[in-house]
Amino acid sequence: MARATLRGDKRLHHQLRRLRHQAPEIAAEAGQAWGEAVQADARSRVPDRTGRLKRGITVQVQKRSLSFSVGTHNGPFYGHLVENGTSDTPAQPFLLPAFTAHRGDIVRYVRAAVETRLP
């Protein structure tokens, strides 16, 4: 196992130690911001007949497990049928393209969350 020792700048050392303890909050904040961007994109892509499916796309953030998701968690039951299609209707993807479009953005959101905590 590799080890490194930081010497000299006590202020930087203190900031890094504080950030380590704030990791769950940083991840939750970044996940929420990223999820909201994906949510907005998915809502712009979803077929809009009644508006229920569009309104049903939500963001869920779990601080304990450091996980987040965007989907129709408690919304209309038929979101996956629209996304994937059925034997009678063609697929009309809205979540996967939104996720793919924002896949690389998470680093930017983590960086922003960290920068808000540095003086």
C-alpha atoms as a printed R data frame, in Angstrom:
    type eleno elety resid chain resno       x      y       z
1   ATOM     1    CA   MET     A     1   0.000  0.000   0.000
2   ATOM     2    CA   ALA     A     2   1.300  3.437  -0.930
3   ATOM     3    CA   ARG     A     3   1.460  6.155   1.687
4   ATOM     4    CA   ALA     A     4   1.949  9.884   1.449
5   ATOM     5    CA   THR     A     5   2.622 12.454   4.115
6   ATOM     6    CA   LEU     A     6   1.553 16.063   3.780
7   ATOM     7    CA   ARG     A     7   3.861 18.495   5.541
8   ATOM     8    CA   GLY     A     8   3.960 22.215   5.688
9   ATOM     9    CA   ASP     A     9   0.659 23.889   4.932
10  ATOM    10    CA   LYS     A    10  -1.438 23.300   8.057
11  ATOM    11    CA   ARG     A    11  -4.405 25.199   6.595
12  ATOM    12    CA   LEU     A    12  -4.511 22.891   3.554
13  ATOM    13    CA   HIS     A    13  -4.138 19.852   5.789
14  ATOM    14    CA   HIS     A    14  -7.072 21.030   7.935
15  ATOM    15    CA   GLN     A    15  -9.227 21.678   4.840
16  ATOM    16    CA   LEU     A    16  -8.503 18.230   3.416
17  ATOM    17    CA   ARG     A    17  -9.342 16.575   6.731
18  ATOM    18    CA   ARG     A    18 -12.605 18.549   6.946
19  ATOM    19    CA   LEU     A    19 -13.531 17.592   3.372
20  ATOM    20    CA   ARG     A    20 -12.994 13.919   4.190
21  ATOM    21    CA   HIS     A    21 -15.641 14.145   6.894
22  ATOM    22    CA   GLN     A    22 -18.007 15.980   4.549
23  ATOM    23    CA   ALA     A    23 -17.769 13.386   1.758
24  ATOM    24    CA   PRO     A    24 -21.361 12.107   2.171
25  ATOM    25    CA   GLU     A    25 -22.757 15.638   2.007
26  ATOM    26    CA   ILE     A    26 -20.554 16.510  -0.971
27  ATOM    27    CA   ALA     A    27 -21.663 13.375  -2.820
28  ATOM    28    CA   ALA     A    28 -25.321 14.017  -1.998
29  ATOM    29    CA   GLU     A    29 -25.119 17.637  -3.155
30  ATOM    30    CA   ALA     A    30 -23.341 16.679  -6.376
31  ATOM    31    CA   GLY     A    31 -25.730 13.781  -6.975
32  ATOM    32    CA   GLN     A    32 -28.755 16.014  -6.463
33  ATOM    33    CA   ALA     A    33 -27.430 18.655  -8.875
34  ATOM    34    CA   TRP     A    34 -26.497 16.041 -11.484
35  ATOM    35    CA   GLY     A    35 -29.813 14.272 -11.031
36  ATOM    36    CA   GLU     A    36 -31.738 17.500 -11.551
37  ATOM    37    CA   ALA     A    37 -29.881 18.086 -14.834
38  ATOM    38    CA   VAL     A    38 -30.700 14.549 -16.001
39  ATOM    39    CA   GLN     A    39 -34.290 14.965 -14.796
40  ATOM    40    CA   ALA     A    40 -34.755 18.172 -16.798
41  ATOM    41    CA   ASP     A    41 -33.285 16.541 -19.899
42  ATOM    42    CA   ALA     A    42 -35.446 13.414 -19.500
43  ATOM    43    CA   ARG     A    43 -38.546 15.566 -19.029
44  ATOM    44    CA   SER     A    44 -37.753 17.400 -22.259
45  ATOM    45    CA   ARG     A    45 -37.479 14.067 -24.112
46  ATOM    46    CA   VAL     A    46 -40.471 12.170 -22.702
47  ATOM    47    CA   PRO     A    47 -43.588 11.886 -24.885
48  ATOM    48    CA   ASP     A    48 -46.125 14.225 -23.347
49  ATOM    49    CA   ARG     A    49 -49.732 13.134 -23.668
50  ATOM    50    CA   THR     A    50 -51.145 13.852 -20.222
51  ATOM    51    CA   GLY     A    51 -48.079 15.213 -18.397
52  ATOM    52    CA   ARG     A    52 -48.213 12.492 -15.714
53  ATOM    53    CA   LEU     A    53 -45.069 10.742 -16.898
54  ATOM    54    CA   LYS     A    54 -43.177 14.021 -17.243
55  ATOM    55    CA   ARG     A    55 -44.146 15.050 -13.700
56  ATOM    56    CA   GLY     A    56 -43.363 11.555 -12.433
57  ATOM    57    CA   ILE     A    57 -39.657 11.718 -13.286
58  ATOM    58    CA   THR     A    58 -37.933 12.314  -9.956
59  ATOM    59    CA   VAL     A    59 -34.481 12.381  -8.377
60  ATOM    60    CA   GLN     A    60 -33.675 10.233  -5.346
61  ATOM    61    CA   VAL     A    61 -30.498 10.676  -3.306
62  ATOM    62    CA   GLN     A    62 -29.435  8.207  -0.620
63  ATOM    63    CA   LYS     A    63 -26.767  9.778   1.611
64  ATOM    64    CA   ARG     A    64 -25.972  6.583   3.483
65  ATOM    65    CA   SER     A    65 -25.173  4.520   0.415
66  ATOM    66    CA   LEU     A    66 -23.874  7.521  -1.580
67  ATOM    67    CA   SER     A    67 -26.202  6.634  -4.441
68  ATOM    68    CA   PHE     A    68 -28.598  8.616  -6.515
69  ATOM    69    CA   SER     A    69 -31.034  7.816  -9.269
70  ATOM    70    CA   VAL     A    70 -33.373  9.486 -11.714
71  ATOM    71    CA   GLY     A    71 -36.519  7.694 -12.801
72  ATOM    72    CA   THR     A    72 -40.222  7.186 -12.311
73  ATOM    73    CA   HIS     A    73 -39.789  5.963  -8.731
74  ATOM    74    CA   ASN     A    74 -43.262  6.707  -7.413
75  ATOM    75    CA   GLY     A    75 -44.737  8.037 -10.609
76  ATOM    76    CA   PRO     A    76 -46.777  6.346 -13.297
77  ATOM    77    CA   PHE     A    77 -46.210  2.597 -13.500
78  ATOM    78    CA   TYR     A    78 -45.844  2.663 -17.283
79  ATOM    79    CA   GLY     A    79 -42.596  4.649 -17.586
80  ATOM    80    CA   HIS     A    80 -40.563  1.550 -18.430
81  ATOM    81    CA   LEU     A    81 -43.097  0.601 -21.112
82  ATOM    82    CA   VAL     A    82 -42.630  3.947 -22.835
83  ATOM    83    CA   GLU     A    83 -38.832  3.780 -22.429
84  ATOM    84    CA   ASN     A    84 -38.451  0.211 -23.708
85  ATOM    85    CA   GLY     A    85 -41.564 -0.241 -25.823
86  ATOM    86    CA   THR     A    86 -43.917 -3.218 -25.915
87  ATOM    87    CA   SER     A    87 -44.897 -5.777 -28.503
88  ATOM    88    CA   ASP     A    88 -47.487 -3.265 -29.748
89  ATOM    89    CA   THR     A    89 -45.679  0.061 -29.363
90  ATOM    90    CA   PRO     A    90 -42.157  1.152 -30.306
91  ATOM    91    CA   ALA     A    91 -39.680  2.259 -27.661
92  ATOM    92    CA   GLN     A    92 -39.526  5.995 -26.979
93  ATOM    93    CA   PRO     A    93 -36.389  6.293 -24.832
94  ATOM    94    CA   PHE     A    94 -36.146  9.331 -22.601
95  ATOM    95    CA   LEU     A    95 -34.177  8.276 -19.494
96  ATOM    96    CA   LEU     A    96 -31.253  6.482 -21.127
97  ATOM    97    CA   PRO     A    97 -30.529  9.266 -23.643
98  ATOM    98    CA   ALA     A    98 -30.707 11.853 -20.833
99  ATOM    99    CA   PHE     A    99 -28.331  9.791 -18.690
100 ATOM   100    CA   THR     A   100 -25.952  9.279 -21.613
101 ATOM   101    CA   ALA     A   101 -25.935 12.995 -22.400
102 ATOM   102    CA   HIS     A   102 -24.931 13.871 -18.814
103 ATOM   103    CA   ARG     A   103 -22.779 10.864 -17.969
104 ATOM   104    CA   GLY     A   104 -19.507 12.792 -17.922
105 ATOM   105    CA   ASP     A   105 -20.859 15.793 -16.011
106 ATOM   106    CA   ILE     A   106 -20.767 14.269 -12.531
107 ATOM   107    CA   VAL     A   107 -17.122 15.283 -12.019
108 ATOM   108    CA   ARG     A   108 -18.058 18.915 -12.645
109 ATOM   109    CA   TYR     A   109 -20.822 18.711 -10.027
110 ATOM   110    CA   VAL     A   110 -18.498 17.100  -7.455
111 ATOM   111    CA   ARG     A   111 -15.878 19.777  -8.122
112 ATOM   112    CA   ALA     A   112 -18.483 22.514  -7.607
113 ATOM   113    CA   ALA     A   113 -19.661 20.927  -4.346
114 ATOM   114    CA   VAL     A   114 -16.086 20.721  -3.059
115 ATOM   115    CA   GLU     A   115 -15.296 24.303  -4.072
116 ATOM   116    CA   THR     A   116 -18.270 25.633  -2.083
117 ATOM   117    CA   ARG     A   117 -16.698 24.159   1.043
118 ATOM   118    CA   LEU     A   118 -13.237 25.634   0.554
119 ATOM   119    CA   PRO     A   119 -12.544 29.179   1.826
